[in-house]
């Protein structure tokens, strides 16, 4: 949230992150593997496994749902481990685990082993990117997380745009098992690099959060230990309204985004586009999302996360409404607008809870927030089925999503975006 009072030196739009750029790149690459390993890459991996083993494709495809549901429970334990060991160790180990599990996935011969491997991949890569990675962002960029997220979430969009052709080339050239193994090595190497070079806090690298000077840090930031629990316990957090609002707001955002993107190709083919054209539009959507990531990251930084989310929700509603016109021009305009919205959506996963609770105790906060958010997200299968059953069409489902986004506007309007943020409280004391 960017204060316009010149007395606050730490609130600005400068991107002088210094060593923090390494954390940003690390997180962006984790997001790239997250999208590739557990979401978009399955468009190639699932049919390739089906063809190689003779297992029917619908059964293979359903394993992603099983892995996701199991993951909701596993994330609770991974998040608790993050509290104990720290984000550096957890991210490195989880990346190595994700890479090894991806190799296992490539060598699976039965549906059971495929399900086990995919579950391990999903749990490990989410643990690395969303649980450990988001903790790093909260610690390194407490007041510039908007700008930092604008760059890290480009990894999401690049994963959507480029991972599918990458894994398609690898499997097509080297075969199913070898192709997946070669790509998996990238995650393992990244994990090793993380273990060696990444640090939990900027202070461990001789810096201060947001790369501010010592004088600015001592004057404008709360001086307590940011790696302890910040006075929070799981029980206390579960009784806190803001924690539930964060989980609902972000969960609904991700639910809608998952629903829209999973049906976008089918939706556009139903409007008369060929399969190739519809897939091409999906790629364009992902590339445009790179711009959306930075745009809404900058808006978050300049005007605060609450205003950024409300603007995002309005934009998203308009994008889906344009798509519902069922016209060719409407599809083209909506794909561009949806691309920006999808690029922006991932920014808020860390930005909102980090803004509300601050960096002090964020590891504990994230250990409760992320599993709850995932529970909301995983209801997308039920919500999608309900919307299609009630409305009878994908167009009707998109209208239903607009309704959910309107509900989210109300929830966002209610939340206090800095209620427990001790760094913000320090600023406010300084301005009195």
RASUL-V182122 format. One record per helix or strand. SS is the DSSP state (alpha for helix, beta for strand). FROM is the first residue (numbers start at 1). LEN is the number of residues. If there is no record, write none. Layout:
((SS | FROM | LEN) (SS | FROM | LEN))
//
This chain:
((alpha | 20 | 19) (alpha | 42 | 12) (alpha | 57 | 29) (alpha | 87 | 20) (alpha | 111 | 30) (alpha | 145 | 8) (alpha | 154 | 21) (alpha | 176 | 22) (alpha | 202 | 4) (alpha | 209 | 3) (alpha | 214 | 7) (alpha | 234 | 5) (alpha | 241 | 30) (alpha | 275 | 29) (alpha | 305 | 19) (alpha | 328 | 18) (alpha | 347 | 11) (alpha | 362 | 17) (alpha | 380 | 12) (alpha | 394 | 21) (alpha | 422 | 9))
//
